[in-house]
Amino acid sequence: MQTFATWDEVPLFESEAAEAVFWLEQRPALRLMASAVAGQAEASESVTVTLRFDPRMLARIKRLARMRFLNYQSMIKQWLSERMEQELK
């Protein structure tokens, strides 16, 4: 069984059968799962910030999040977290 390190590696599926095959052969890396669980614990310690987005960009982000069954704000936080880890390497 293979593992993936980021949620971006999960493709958009053409059918439920294709999705089933993917999940039979793939699983998220432990680090990825641990960061998802840790993210929930940190929610009570979070700080609110304001970002301004171009409306078209925000619409695209929301559409991507819906396709992945995620909240768009959570997806943005996930992206930032993954990028920070890349930058720190």
Contacts in CASP RR format, 6 or more apart in sequence:
PFRMAT RR
TARGET T0000
AUTHOR 0000-0000-0000
METHOD contacts of the structure
MODEL  1
MQTFATWDEVPLFESEAAEAVFWLEQRPALRLMASAVAGQAEASESVTVT
LRFDPRMLARIKRLARMRFLNYQSMIKQWLSERMEQELK
1 25 0 8 1.000
1 26 0 8 1.000
1 27 0 8 1.000
2 25 0 8 1.000
2 26 0 8 1.000
2 27 0 8 1.000
3 26 0 8 1.000
3 27 0 8 1.000
3 28 0 8 1.000
3 29 0 8 1.000
4 10 0 8 1.000
4 26 0 8 1.000
4 27 0 8 1.000
4 28 0 8 1.000
4 29 0 8 1.000
4 32 0 8 1.000
5 29 0 8 1.000
5 31 0 8 1.000
5 32 0 8 1.000
6 32 0 8 1.000
6 82 0 8 1.000
7 28 0 8 1.000
7 32 0 8 1.000
7 68 0 8 1.000
7 70 0 8 1.000
7 75 0 8 1.000
7 78 0 8 1.000
8 82 0 8 1.000
10 22 0 8 1.000
10 26 0 8 1.000
10 68 0 8 1.000
11 22 0 8 1.000
12 67 0 8 1.000
13 19 0 8 1.000
13 22 0 8 1.000
35 81 0 8 1.000
53 61 0 8 1.000
58 72 0 8 1.000
61 72 0 8 1.000
61 75 0 8 1.000
61 76 0 8 1.000
62 72 0 8 1.000
64 72 0 8 1.000
64 75 0 8 1.000
65 71 0 8 1.000
65 72 0 8 1.000
65 74 0 8 1.000
65 75 0 8 1.000
66 72 0 8 1.000
68 75 0 8 1.000
70 78 0 8 1.000
END
